[in-house]
Amino acid sequence: MLLRWKWISISPFEAPKFRTLVEFVLTANRKGERAAAGRGGMASVVGVASGDLSESGIDTDATVYWNLDNISLIDLAVERKEGFLTSDGALVTQTGERTGRSPNDKFIVSEPTTYEDINWGDVNISTDKDVFLRLRSQVIGYLSSQESLFVQDLYCGAEESEALPIRVINQNAWHNAFARNMFVRPTSDQLKTHTPQFTVYHAPHYEADDDGLNSQCFVIVNYEVGEVIIGGTRYAGEIKKSIFSVMNLILPKKGILPMHCSANTNGENTAIFFGLSGTGKTTLSADPKRALIGDDEHGWGANGVFNFEGGCYAKLINLSEEDEPEIFATTKQKGTVLENIVVDDKGVPDFFDTSKTQNTRGSYPIEAIANRTPDSKGGHPKNVIFLTCDAFGVLPPISRLNASQAAYHFISGYTAKVAGTEVGVTEPEATFSACFGEPFMPMHPGVYADLLSSKMAEHGSTAWLINTGWSGGSYGVGSRMKIKYTRAMLNAALDGDLDDVEYVVDERFGFEVPKTCPGVPENVLVPKQTWEDGDAYDAAADKLAGMFNKNFERYSAGVSDEVNSASPSIF
């Protein structure tokens, strides 16, 4: 096929249509060349296709598995030796060297449609269009050369009016099963009209060599063209987190608060749980007396809370049937994908073995949780829970926050790492992540904090800070708070049992600490009383307060005097 080029002038509004026309012509040309070479250029489709891969720029004669259910995909993963089954039928996979996110390898394309909206810096790292186009071409070429590809057409968001239609194109069957687990699965009628607004190109085994990158790994989001390219990492979490970042830019412009949180409800009383990894977010939201809405990412809109996902991605370190029966049950079901789990010679997982990573994970459809809301939605939250794992042993196990304190601690997003969890961590180390999800929040934290404050004020929500960390001393001296006490305090807060009890004010942090709580010894509630050495507590508390103040310096100019006044005092 001979192409004749002619220079023409087009307007910015005509450019997308022109680009589509050019891509169509080029695709047709490539298909003609492949047919002439005897390859045919026609993919063999297994499943229900709701489009054509040429729409995504992929020209292939591969076998394309399209919109298969997760059981079929797991069977294919085993057949392709991508993983193996436990004795109960869950799929075990390995992610290799990268067992978690690669934040230094995540980029956002700097382009005019979103440039002013993004809080550029060390978290939201910019790259230019040339780097994106160069790597996109490589990824497209790599995926086009595969003998098999796996495609899912899905939605992000259980609220239909706000759901983002997406397409995920994977090299591996198990990653495709993960995507199907994690996003909202369309009905057969929805599939007929599904048109992706964002496409994820996932090439986990393609390692780039490009001066525009920091390593061979890359996750690049281009809001202007609606695409994400991922290469060089098998960690499945990058797939869903990249789309969450997209939602976290789109929704605030509509007055909807995107939240890195879990949520549950009893029908009349909805609660949301903010917390970084290891604070108990997934565990505490899985409550037999309350229906789960979702465990990771939600929106708070005009009708209340809605889940972004169609599944859960639970951290499985030290998982026990006694403490977390519902999550434990999911690990014994076919359809669940287990990442980096050690399994014995009988096919039984050992969730206490962290020799491969502390970040062991399980992905399963939300239907695996019996006690859930049928539509992944809930009303406006009556209670907003901030979870922290304070390894310094300073913060109270539960405290009530006023509006300014709630905004302050939301922006701070505090927890702590403990010694031994990461290379080089030899003592408790403070971690701050704005909005409890800074890596996925492309806008300034103040945007999200203002939305949270306004919605809490509008709906009369109460804010609580719950410390699931240490008591009686810091890590290595004290002991971690018993989960039965944490559940008792949480239930008391949600059920209104703490509304009329007596409170004391924490002298450093200013929040209210209940003096009594059903099912919890009184001496547990006030942290200084649990330390043998009061002076040592004061020193540790001053140290932590200083860390809060130092961290908040980068946000202080962008918040009100009232929020700044919620900073802790140092004595």
C-alpha positions in Angstrom: 0.0 0.0 0.0 1.5 3.3 -1.1 0.9 6.3 1.0 1.2 9.8 -0.4 1.7 12.6 2.2 0.4 16.1 1.9 0.9 18.9 4.5 -2.4 20.3 5.7 -3.4 22.7 8.4 -5.8 21.6 11.1 -7.3 23.1 14.2 -6.7 21.8 17.8 -10.3 20.6 17.9 -9.8 18.6 14.7 -6.5 17.1 15.8 -7.9 14.0 17.7 -10.0 13.0 14.7 -7.1 13.5 12.4 -4.8 11.4 14.6 -7.4 8.6 14.7 -7.6 8.7 10.9 -3.8 8.5 10.5 -3.6 5.7 13.0 -6.3 3.8 11.0 -4.4 4.3 7.7 -1.1 3.2 9.3 -2.7 0.2 10.9 -4.3 -0.8 7.6 -0.9 -0.4 5.9 0.8 -2.6 8.5 -1.9 -5.3 8.2 -1.3 -5.2 4.4 2.4 -5.7 4.8 1.9 -8.5 7.3 -0.6 -10.3 5.0 1.9 -9.9 2.1 4.5 -11.6 4.3 2.1 -14.5 4.9 1.3 -13.7 8.6 -2.3 -12.7 7.9 -2.5 -10.0 10.6 -5.7 -11.4 12.0 -6.0 -12.1 15.7 -7.9 -15.2 16.9 -10.3 -14.1 19.7 -11.4 -16.3 22.5 -14.2 -14.9 24.7 -16.4 -11.9 24.1 -14.7 -9.0 22.4 -16.2 -5.6 22.8 -13.9 -3.8 20.3 -10.8 -4.4 18.2 -7.2 -4.2 19.4 -6.4 -2.0 16.4 -8.4 0.7 18.3 -5.6 0.5 20.9 -2.9 0.6 18.3 -2.0 -3.1 18.5 -1.6 -5.1 15.3 -1.3 -8.8 16.0 -2.2 -12.2 14.9 -1.9 -13.5 18.5 -4.6 -15.4 20.3 -6.5 -12.8 22.2 -8.4 -13.9 25.3 -11.1 -11.2 25.8 -13.2 -10.7 28.8 -12.7 -14.2 30.2 -13.9 -14.9 33.8 -11.2 -15.2 36.5 -11.5 -19.0 36.9 -10.8 -19.5 33.2 -7.9 -17.1 33.4 -6.4 -18.8 36.4 -6.7 -22.2 34.6 -4.8 -20.6 31.7 -2.2 -19.1 34.1 -1.5 -22.6 35.5 -1.4 -24.1 31.9 1.1 -21.4 30.9 3.2 -22.0 34.1 2.7 -18.5 35.4 1.8 -19.9 38.8 0.5 -22.9 40.6 -2.5 -23.8 42.7 -2.7 -24.2 46.5 -4.4 -27.3 48.0 -7.6 -25.2 48.0 -7.3 -24.0 44.4 -6.1 -20.4 44.9 -3.4 -19.2 42.4 0.1 -18.5 43.7 2.2 -16.2 41.7 5.6 -14.5 42.1 6.4 -10.9 41.2 10.2 -11.3 41.2 12.5 -8.6 42.4 9.7 -5.9 42.7 7.3 -7.0 45.4 5.7 -3.6 45.8 5.1 -0.3 44.0 8.0 1.5 42.3 7.3 5.1 43.2 10.5 6.5 41.6 9.5 5.0 38.3 6.0 6.5 38.1 5.6 9.5 35.8 2.8 11.8 34.6 3.1 13.3 31.1 3.3 17.1 31.3 0.6 18.4 28.9 -1.6 21.4 28.7 -5.0 19.8 29.6 -3.9 18.9 33.2 -0.7 20.8 33.8 -2.2 23.4 36.2 -4.1 20.7 38.1 -1.2 18.6 39.2 0.9 19.1 42.3 4.3 18.5 40.6 7.2 17.4 42.7 8.9 14.3 44.1 5.7 12.3 44.2 4.1 13.5 40.9 7.1 13.3 38.7 6.8 14.8 35.2 7.9 13.5 31.9 7.5 14.8 28.4 5.4 13.6 25.5 8.5 12.4 23.6 9.5 10.0 26.3 5.9 8.7 26.5 5.5 8.3 22.7 8.9 6.5 22.5 8.1 4.0 25.2 4.5 3.6 24.1 5.8 2.6 20.7 8.1 0.0 22.3 5.3 -1.4 24.5 2.9 -1.6 21.6 5.4 -3.3 19.5 6.3 -5.7 22.3 2.7 -6.6 23.0 1.9 -7.0 19.3 4.7 -9.6 19.0 3.3 -11.9 21.7 1.6 -15.2 20.8 -1.1 -14.5 23.4 -2.7 -11.4 24.8 -5.4 -11.0 27.5 -7.9 -8.1 27.5 -10.5 -7.0 30.0 -13.1 -4.2 29.4 -14.1 -3.0 32.9 -15.2 0.0 34.9 -13.6 1.9 37.8 -16.4 3.0 40.1 -19.6 1.4 41.3 -21.6 4.6 40.9 -22.7 4.3 37.3 -22.9 8.0 36.6 -19.3 8.4 37.6 -17.8 5.1 36.5 -14.7 5.3 34.2 -14.8 2.7 31.4 -11.3 1.2 31.0 -9.5 -1.4 29.0 -6.6 -3.5 30.4 -4.3 -5.3 28.0 -2.0 -7.8 29.6 0.8 -10.1 28.6 0.0 -12.6 31.3 -3.2 -14.4 32.2 -2.7 -14.0 35.9 -2.4 -10.2 35.6 -5.6 -10.2 33.6 -7.3 -12.3 36.3 -6.1 -9.7 38.8 -7.6 -6.8 36.8 -10.9 -8.7 36.5 -10.9 -9.3 40.3 -10.1 -5.7 41.1 -12.3 -3.5 38.8 -16.0 -3.4 38.4 -17.2 -6.1 35.9 -19.7 -5.0 33.3 -23.0 -6.7 32.7 -23.5 -8.3 29.2 -25.6 -5.2 28.2 -22.9 -2.8 29.4 -20.3 -4.7 27.5 -22.1 -4.2 24.2 -21.7 -0.4 24.5 -18.4 -0.3 26.5 -16.0 2.3 25.1 -12.8 2.7 27.1 -11.8 6.2 28.1 -8.5 4.9 29.5 -6.4 2.0 28.3 -3.7 0.3 30.4 -0.9 -1.4 28.3 0.8 -3.8 30.7 4.1 -5.4 29.6 5.6 -6.6 32.9 8.5 -8.5 31.2 9.6 -5.6 29.0 12.5 -3.8 30.5 13.3 -0.5 28.9 16.7 1.1 28.3 15.9 4.8 28.0 17.6 7.9 29.3 14.2 9.4 30.2 13.7 6.8 32.9 15.2 6.1 36.3 15.4 2.3 35.8 14.2 -0.4 33.5 10.8 -0.1 35.1 8.2 2.5 34.2 4.6 3.5 34.9 3.5 6.5 32.8 0.1 8.1 32.9 -1.0 10.3 30.0 -4.2 12.1 30.9 -4.5 13.8 27.5 -4.8 10.6 25.4 -6.3 8.4 28.1 -3.5 5.9 28.4 -1.2 4.2 30.9 1.9 2.2 29.9 3.5 -0.2 32.4 6.7 -2.1 31.9 9.5 -3.9 33.8 7.5 -4.8 36.9 5.3 -7.8 37.6 3.8 -6.3 40.8 0.1 -6.3 40.0 -0.8 -3.4 42.2 0.6 -1.0 39.7 -2.4 -1.8 37.4 -5.1 -0.7 39.7 -3.2 2.2 41.4 -2.5 3.8 38.1 -6.2 4.0 37.3 -6.9 5.2 40.9 -4.6 8.1 40.2 -6.7 8.9 37.1 -9.9 8.9 39.2 -8.3 11.1 41.8 -7.8 13.8 39.2 -11.1 13.5 37.5 -13.5 13.4 40.4 -12.6 16.5 42.5 -13.5 18.6 39.5 -17.0 17.3 39.9 -17.1 18.0 43.6 -16.6 14.3 44.5 -13.9 13.4 47.1 -11.8 10.5 46.0 -10.5 8.6 49.1 -7.8 6.0 49.7 -9.9 4.3 52.3 -12.0 1.3 53.2 -15.7 1.6 54.0 -18.5 -0.4 55.6 -22.1 0.1 56.8 -24.9 -1.4 58.8 -27.4 0.2 56.5 -28.0 3.4 58.5 -24.4 4.1 59.7 -21.6 4.2 57.2 -18.0 4.5 58.2 -14.8 5.2 56.2 -11.3 4.1 57.3 -8.2 5.9 56.2 -4.9 4.3 56.8 -1.6 3.4 55.3 -0.4 -0.1 54.7 -0.2 -2.2 57.9 -2.5 0.0 60.0 -5.4 -2.4 59.9 -7.6 -0.7 57.3 -8.7 -3.9 55.5 -8.9 -5.9 58.7 -11.0 -3.5 60.7 -13.4 -2.8 57.9 -14.2 -6.5 57.6 -16.7 -6.6 60.5 -19.3 -9.4 60.8 -21.8 -6.9 62.1 -21.3 -4.5 59.2 -21.4 -5.0 55.5 -18.2 -4.2 53.5 -18.5 -1.5 50.8 -14.9 -1.8 49.8 -11.3 -2.1 51.2 -9.1 0.4 49.3 -10.5 3.3 47.2 -13.8 5.1 47.3 -15.6 8.3 46.2 -17.8 10.5 48.4 -20.4 12.1 46.2 -23.9 13.5 46.3 -25.5 10.2 47.2 -22.9 9.0 49.7 -19.9 6.6 49.4 -19.2 4.3 46.4 -16.4 1.8 45.9 -14.0 2.2 43.0 -13.3 -1.5 42.8 -15.0 -4.8 42.2 -12.6 -6.7 44.5 -10.1 -6.5 47.4 -6.3 -6.5 47.5 -5.6 -7.6 51.1 -2.2 -7.6 52.7 -1.8 -11.1 54.1 1.2 -10.9 56.4 0.5 -12.8 59.6 -3.0 -13.6 58.5 -4.9 -15.9 60.9 -8.3 -17.5 60.7 -9.0 -16.5 64.3 -8.4 -12.7 63.8 -9.6 -12.3 60.2 -11.9 -15.1 59.4 -13.5 -13.5 56.3 -10.2 -12.6 54.6 -8.7 -15.9 55.6 -11.6 -17.7 53.9 -10.9 -15.9 50.6 -7.4 -17.5 50.4 -9.1 -20.9 50.3 -11.2 -20.1 47.2 -10.5 -20.6 43.5 -10.5 -17.2 41.9 -8.2 -15.7 44.5 -4.7 -14.7 43.3 -1.9 -14.9 46.0 1.2 -12.9 45.4 4.6 -13.9 46.9 3.1 -16.4 49.4 5.3 -19.2 50.7 3.5 -22.6 50.3 4.6 -25.9 51.9 5.0 -29.2 50.0 1.3 -30.0 50.7 0.1 -26.8 49.0 -0.8 -25.0 52.2 0.1 -21.3 52.4 2.2 -20.0 55.3 1.1 -16.4 55.9 3.7 -15.9 58.6 6.6 -16.7 56.3 7.9 -13.3 55.0 11.1 -14.6 53.5 10.0 -13.3 50.0 8.5 -10.0 51.2 6.6 -8.3 54.0 4.1 -7.2 51.3 2.3 -10.5 50.6 -1.0 -9.9 49.0 -4.3 -11.6 48.0 -6.6 -10.4 45.2 -10.2 -11.6 45.1 -13.6 -10.4 43.8 -15.7 -8.7 46.4 -18.3 -11.5 46.0 -15.8 -13.6 48.0 -16.8 -11.6 51.0 -20.2 -12.9 52.1 -21.0 -9.8 54.3 -20.9 -7.0 51.8 -23.3 -4.5 50.3 -24.8 -5.8 47.1 -24.1 -2.6 45.1 -20.8 -1.5 46.7 -22.4 1.7 47.9 -23.2 3.3 51.3 -24.8 6.5 52.7 -23.0 9.6 53.9 -20.4 8.6 56.6 -21.4 9.3 60.2 -17.9 8.4 61.3 -14.5 9.1 59.7 -11.7 6.9 61.1 -8.0 7.7 60.7 -5.9 4.7 61.4 -2.2 4.8 62.4 0.3 2.3 63.6 2.4 4.4 66.0 5.5 2.4 66.7 6.7 5.2 69.1 3.9 4.2 71.6 2.8 7.8 72.0 -0.6 8.3 70.5 -3.7 7.2 72.4 -5.4 4.0 71.1 -8.5 6.1 70.3 -9.2 9.9 70.3 -11.9 12.2 69.0 -10.9 15.1 66.7 -12.4 18.4 66.0 -12.8 19.7 62.5 -9.4 21.5 62.4 -7.6 18.4 63.9 -9.3 16.2 61.3 -8.0 18.3 58.4 -4.6 18.4 60.0 -4.3 14.6 60.5 -5.8 13.9 57.1 -3.1 16.0 55.4 -0.4 14.5 57.6 -1.3 10.9 57.0 0.9 9.5 59.7 2.0 6.0 60.5 5.4 4.4 61.4 7.6 1.7 60.1 9.2 -0.7 62.7 12.7 -2.1 62.8 13.3 -5.0 60.6 10.5 -4.4 58.0 12.8 -2.7 55.5 16.5 -2.7 54.9 18.2 0.0 57.0 15.3 0.5 59.4 16.8 -0.1 62.8 14.3 1.9 65.0 10.8 3.2 64.6 10.6 5.5 61.6 7.8 8.0 61.0 6.0 7.9 57.7 3.8 10.7 56.4 1.7 10.3 53.3 -0.7 13.2 52.6 -4.4 12.1 52.5 -3.2 8.6 53.5 -2.5 8.0 49.8 -0.1 10.7 48.5 1.4 8.6 45.7 -2.0 8.3 44.1 -3.1 11.9 44.7 -2.1 14.1 41.7 -3.6 17.3 43.0 -2.4 19.4 46.0 -3.5 17.7 49.3 -5.3 20.9 50.3 -7.8 20.2 47.5 -8.8 16.9 49.0 -8.7 18.2 52.6 -11.1 21.0 51.7 -13.5 18.5 50.1 -13.3 16.3 53.2 -13.9 19.2 55.6 -16.9 20.5 53.6 -18.5 17.1 53.3 -18.0 16.3 57.0 -19.5 19.6 58.0 -22.5 19.1 55.6 -23.3 15.7 56.9 -22.3 16.0 60.6 -19.5 13.4 60.5 -17.4 12.6 63.6 -13.6 12.1 63.2 -11.6 9.6 65.2 -7.9 8.7 65.4 -7.3 5.1 66.2 -3.8 3.9 67.0 -3.3 0.2 66.2 0.4 0.4 67.2 2.4 0.2 70.4 1.5 0.8 74.0 3.6 0.8 77.2 6.7 1.9 75.3 8.0 2.1 71.7 8.6 -0.9 69.5 11.0 -3.3 71.2 9.9 -2.2 74.7 6.1 -2.0 74.7 3.6 -4.3 73.1 1.3 -3.8 70.2 -2.3 -3.0 71.0 -4.5 -6.2 71.1 -6.8 -6.3 68.1 -9.7 -7.2 70.5 -9.2 -3.9 72.3 -9.0 -2.0 69.0 -12.2 -3.6 67.7 -14.0 -2.8 71.0 -12.9 0.9 70.8 -13.9 1.1 67.1 -17.3 -0.6 67.8 -17.9 1.8 70.7 -17.2 4.8 68.5 -19.5 3.5 65.6 -22.3 2.5 68.0 -22.4 5.8 69.8 -21.2 4.3 73.1 -18.5 7.0 73.4 -20.9 9.9 72.9 -21.6 10.6 76.6 -18.4 9.4 78.4 -15.9 11.7 80.0 -12.9 12.8 78.0 -9.5 14.2 78.8 -7.6 16.5 76.4 -4.1 15.3 75.3 -1.8 18.1 76.2 0.4 17.8 73.2 -1.9 16.9 70.4 -5.1 18.5 71.7 -7.5 15.8 70.8 -10.0 14.3 73.2 -9.3 10.9 74.8 -12.1 8.9 76.4 -11.5 7.9 80.0 -13.6 4.8 79.7 -14.6 2.5 76.9 -16.7 -0.8 77.0 -14.5 -3.9 76.8 -11.2 -2.0 77.3 -9.2 -1.6 80.5 -9.1 2.0 81.6 -5.3 2.0 82.0 -4.9 1.3 78.3 -6.7 4.4 77.1 -4.2 7.1 78.3 -0.8 6.2 76.8 1.5 7.9 79.4 -0.1 5.7 82.1 1.0 2.6 80.3 4.7 3.6 80.4 6.9 2.7 83.4 9.0 5.8 82.8 6.9 9.0 82.4 10.0 11.1 81.5 10.8 8.6 78.7 7.2 9.0 77.4 7.5 12.8 77.4 10.7 12.6 75.4 9.2 10.2 72.9 6.0 12.3 72.6 8.0 15.5 72.0 10.1 13.8 69.4 7.0 12.6 67.5 5.3 16.1 67.8 8.4 17.6 66.3 8.2 15.2 63.4 4.6 16.2 62.8 5.5 19.9 62.8 8.4 19.4 60.5 6.4 17.5 58.0 3.5 20.0 58.0 5.8 22.9 57.1 5.4 22.1 53.4 1.6 22.4 53.7 1.2 25.3 56.2 1.0 28.1 53.6 -1.9 26.4 51.8 -4.2 25.8 54.8 -6.2 28.0 57.2 -5.0 29.4 60.5 -7.5 27.0 62.2 -5.8 23.9 60.6 -2.3 25.2 61.4 -3.4 25.7 65.0 -4.0 21.9 65.2 -0.2 21.3 65.1 1.0 19.5 68.3 2.8 21.4 71.1 6.3 20.5 72.3 7.1 20.9 76.0 
